[in-house]
Amino acid sequence: MANCQACVLTCMDFRIQAAVADWLRQKGLTGNYDYLSLPGASRNFLSEGKIKLVELSYQLHQIKEVYLFHHEDCGAYDLGDMPVEEQLARQRQDMDAAARMIKERHPELEVHMAFLYLNGNVINLTAL
C-alpha cells in the first residue's frame, strides 16, 4: 500500500470545500491525504464509527497526522443564530474529544484542529 501524510476529517458542507482545499494546499498536503467528509466532522465521533475511518486510513496508508476541520454555521450542530464564538466553543468540545480518542489509540499521530469561518478564514486550534 502507498503511504500518505495525513487524514483530513471535515464537514460535508459544500460551502467550505474550496477553503479547506486551499488551506491544505498552503500546508503542502495536496495529493497527500485521505479525505473524509461527513456531517459535523468529528461530531458523534465514536457513536457513528468515524474513529474507524481514521484508523483505516492509518492502517492502509500509514498516515502521520490527522486534521479535524469544523466550521461556522454547521447544520449538523443546528446552532441557529448563535454568535460564532459560541458555535466554536460548542464544536470545540467534540473536536477535543475526537483528538483525545485518536491520541489514546495512536499516540504517535499528530492531531491538528482548525475552525473555518464562512469568509474563508481558518484559525488553528491547539490540540490536546
Secondary structure, DSSP 4 states (H G I P E B T S, - for coil): ----SEEEEE---GGGHHHHHHHHHHTT-TTSEEEEE-TTTTTTTTTTTHHHHHHHHHHHH--SEEEEEEETT-TTTT-TT--HHHHHHHHHHHHHHHHHHHHHH-TTSEEEEEEE-TTS-EEEE---
